[in-house]
Each structure stands twice: as structure tokens, then as C-alpha cells.
Amino acid sequence: MEHIIVDTKDGVRTLTLNRPERLNAVNDTLSHEIIQAISEASSDDEVRVIVITGSGRGFCAGLDLTEYAKRNPDLQSRHQKLDDLGWVGHQALGIVHCDKPVIAAINGIAAGAGLALALACDIRFMSADARVTAGYIRRGLSPDAGMSYFLPRLVGQAKAAELIYTGRDIYPEEAERLGLVNGVFADEDL
């Protein structure tokens, strides 16, 4: 894999998103690798649990908009234009359909599709120095990648609307109080 470090020890498969120079923002390659790595872990009888985390100071900063902006719509088919990011949501579906527990270890910023990736996991733990944000509104985008499905189920419709419409940062104490994460740990313990 080009952008994921895969490590298995004592039945725990750790998938470390490895694009630290972009805060592990998702591009086409990383997205497909996430889907593939979850599928492989799900079918591996030696794996009992999957942990997703990020390298460097970010969990996942969401969609890599710099790569997305470089696309030339004139070179895309009609189908590609209608479903430009066809993989969006497939990461969440991969986690949902995984027959192993999937844990998000949010070690830094989780924004937009990065937060949606974490929300799709069965359990979420957060570093005391991390923060999360729906973030889409900051870029004039509507929530995708499972955000509009998972967020209201965790925090309720009104609070989900507030978090999506404001795009404000949510720090660990509030994230735990709202039920976005199951626990907060010191960086070194996470």
C-alpha cells in the first residue's frame, strides 16, 4: 500500500493513514486503499479487531481538495462528472459491512470526510490534543462520506444540524460529552 501502513500484532490490525504532509487527507489512492485494507482485515481470520489512526499530527483532514481541484472536467466522461467521487461513502460502507470491530484512534484533526470515517467506526477514542469538525460548510460543501447518516444517530438531529451548519471545532471534552467519542486519552496513551 502506498498511503497506509498496515501492522498486525496479537490479532489487532492497525491501519495508519500515511500522508502526514497533507494531514492524511483522502485522495483517490488513499480512499481505495482504505476500502481494500478494511476488506482484507475483515476476511483475515487472524485479525480480531481493526484500529484506524493517522500518522503525524492528523487523523484525517478529509478530502484532499488540492488534488480534486486539479481534475480536468473536460477529460471526464458523463458518468464520472455525475459521480465524480464515486468512492465517497464506500469507506463507511466498508466499515459497516466489516465483521470485525473497527476502532478509530483520533490522534489529531479529523475534519469533513475524516470525521465521517471516524463516525462510521464502532468505537472512537480521541487524543486530548485532537479536535474534530464537520467542516464542510467552511468549504461551501454539503456533508458526505456518511456524515449525514452517522452524526444524527450519535448526537441527535438538532445537535448534528448545529455541528454541520456551523462547522465549528469540537474539542475532546465536548466530543465525549456529546457521544462523538467513547473516551479521551493523553497523546502518549492513545
C-alpha positions as CSV (number, residue, x, y, z in Angstrom):
1,M,0.0,0.0,0.0
2,E,1.2,3.5,-0.9
3,H,-0.6,5.6,1.8
4,I,-1.5,3.1,4.6
5,I,0.9,1.4,7.0
6,V,-0.6,-2.0,7.9
7,D,0.5,-3.7,11.1
8,T,-0.9,-6.8,12.8
9,K,0.0,-7.8,16.3
10,D,-1.8,-10.1,18.7
11,G,-5.0,-10.1,16.5
12,V,-5.1,-6.2,16.2
13,R,-4.8,-4.9,12.7
14,T,-3.7,-1.2,12.8
15,L,-4.3,0.8,9.7
16,T,-2.2,4.0,9.8
17,L,-3.2,6.6,7.2
18,N,0.2,7.8,6.0
19,R,0.0,11.1,4.2
20,P,1.3,13.3,7.1
21,E,2.3,16.1,4.8
22,R,-1.4,16.5,3.9
23,L,-2.7,15.7,7.5
24,N,-3.7,12.3,5.9
25,A,-6.3,14.0,3.6
26,V,-8.0,11.5,1.4
27,N,-7.2,11.3,-2.3
28,D,-8.3,8.6,-4.8
29,T,-5.4,6.3,-3.9
30,L,-5.8,6.5,-0.1
31,S,-9.6,6.1,-0.4
32,H,-9.2,2.9,-2.4
33,E,-6.5,1.6,-0.1
34,I,-8.8,2.2,3.0
35,I,-11.6,0.2,1.4
36,Q,-9.1,-2.6,0.4
37,A,-7.4,-2.7,3.8
38,I,-10.7,-3.0,5.7
39,S,-11.9,-5.7,3.3
40,E,-8.6,-7.7,3.7
41,A,-8.7,-7.3,7.5
42,S,-12.3,-8.4,7.6
43,S,-11.6,-11.6,5.7
44,D,-8.4,-12.4,7.7
45,D,-9.1,-14.9,10.5
46,E,-6.0,-13.8,12.4
47,V,-7.5,-10.3,12.8
48,R,-9.9,-9.8,15.7
49,V,-10.1,-6.0,15.7
50,I,-9.2,-3.2,13.4
51,V,-7.8,0.2,14.6
52,I,-7.7,3.2,12.2
53,T,-5.4,6.0,13.1
54,G,-3.2,8.7,11.3
55,S,0.5,9.3,11.1
56,G,1.9,12.7,12.1
57,R,-0.3,15.3,13.7
58,G,-3.6,14.5,12.0
59,F,-6.1,11.6,12.0
60,C,-7.6,12.7,8.6
61,A,-8.2,16.2,7.3
62,G,-10.9,15.0,5.0
63,L,-10.9,15.2,1.2
64,D,-7.7,16.4,-0.3
65,L,-9.2,19.4,-2.2
66,T,-5.8,20.3,-3.8
67,E,-5.9,17.1,-5.8
68,Y,-9.6,17.4,-6.5
69,A,-9.1,21.0,-7.9
70,K,-6.5,19.7,-10.4
71,R,-9.1,17.5,-12.2
72,N,-10.0,18.5,-15.7
73,P,-13.7,18.1,-16.2
74,D,-13.2,18.1,-20.0
75,L,-11.4,14.8,-19.7
76,Q,-14.1,13.1,-17.7
77,S,-17.0,11.0,-19.0
78,R,-20.6,11.9,-18.3
79,H,-20.7,9.2,-15.7
80,Q,-17.5,10.5,-14.0
81,K,-19.0,14.0,-13.9
82,L,-22.2,12.8,-12.3
83,D,-20.4,10.6,-9.8
84,D,-17.1,12.5,-9.6
85,L,-16.1,11.0,-6.3
86,G,-17.7,7.6,-6.6
87,W,-15.7,6.2,-3.7
88,V,-17.2,8.7,-1.2
89,G,-19.3,6.7,1.2
90,H,-17.7,3.4,0.2
91,Q,-15.2,3.7,3.1
92,A,-18.1,4.0,5.5
93,L,-19.9,1.0,3.9
94,G,-16.7,-1.0,4.1
95,I,-16.6,-0.3,7.9
96,V,-20.3,-1.0,8.4
97,H,-20.1,-4.3,6.5
98,C,-16.9,-5.4,8.2
99,D,-17.5,-8.4,10.5
100,K,-14.7,-7.2,12.9
101,P,-15.0,-4.3,15.4
102,V,-13.4,-1.2,14.0
103,I,-12.0,1.4,16.3
104,A,-11.0,5.0,15.4
105,A,-8.0,6.3,17.3
106,I,-8.3,10.0,16.6
107,N,-4.8,11.3,17.2
108,G,-5.2,14.8,15.6
109,I,-7.5,16.8,13.5
110,A,-10.5,14.8,12.0
111,A,-12.3,17.1,9.6
112,G,-15.1,16.5,7.0
113,A,-14.7,13.1,5.4
114,G,-12.1,12.3,8.1
115,L,-14.6,12.8,10.8
116,A,-17.1,10.8,8.8
117,L,-14.6,8.0,8.6
118,A,-14.3,8.0,12.4
119,L,-18.0,8.2,12.9
120,A,-18.5,5.1,10.8
121,C,-16.3,3.1,13.2
122,D,-17.9,1.1,16.0
123,I,-15.9,2.8,18.7
124,R,-14.0,6.1,18.7
125,F,-11.2,7.2,21.1
126,M,-9.6,10.7,20.9
127,S,-6.3,12.2,22.0
128,A,-6.6,15.1,24.5
129,D,-4.9,17.3,21.9
130,A,-7.1,16.4,19.0
131,R,-10.1,18.2,17.6
132,V,-12.9,17.3,15.2
133,T,-15.1,19.3,12.8
134,A,-17.8,18.5,10.3
135,G,-16.0,21.3,8.4
136,Y,-17.9,21.0,5.1
137,I,-19.6,24.4,5.5
138,R,-16.1,26.1,5.6
139,R,-15.6,25.0,2.0
140,G,-19.1,25.5,0.8
141,L,-19.7,21.8,0.5
142,S,-22.6,19.6,1.7
143,P,-21.8,16.7,4.1
144,D,-21.0,13.4,2.5
145,A,-19.0,10.2,3.2
146,G,-21.6,9.1,5.7
147,M,-21.6,12.3,7.9
148,S,-25.3,13.0,7.4
149,Y,-26.1,9.4,8.3
150,F,-23.9,8.7,11.3
151,L,-23.8,12.1,13.1
152,P,-27.5,12.4,13.9
153,R,-27.6,8.9,15.2
154,L,-24.8,9.7,17.6
155,V,-25.8,13.2,18.8
156,G,-29.4,13.7,17.7
157,Q,-30.8,15.7,14.8
158,A,-30.6,19.2,16.3
159,K,-27.1,18.9,17.5
160,A,-26.0,17.3,14.2
161,A,-27.5,20.2,12.3
162,E,-25.7,22.7,14.5
163,L,-22.3,20.9,14.1
164,I,-22.8,20.7,10.3
165,Y,-24.2,24.2,9.8
166,T,-21.5,25.9,11.9
167,G,-18.5,23.7,11.1
168,R,-17.1,24.7,14.4
169,D,-14.3,22.8,16.1
170,I,-15.2,20.3,18.7
171,Y,-12.6,19.6,21.4
172,P,-12.2,16.4,23.4
173,E,-14.3,17.2,26.4
174,E,-17.3,18.2,24.4
175,A,-16.8,15.4,21.9
176,E,-17.0,12.9,24.8
177,R,-20.0,14.7,26.4
178,L,-21.9,14.6,23.1
179,G,-21.2,10.9,22.5
180,L,-19.0,11.5,19.4
181,V,-16.1,9.6,21.2
182,N,-16.1,6.9,23.7
183,G,-13.1,8.1,25.6
184,V,-10.3,10.7,25.7
185,F,-6.7,9.8,26.4
186,A,-3.4,11.6,26.8
187,D,-1.5,11.6,23.5
188,E,1.1,9.1,24.6
189,D,-1.6,6.7,25.9
190,L,-3.8,6.8,22.8
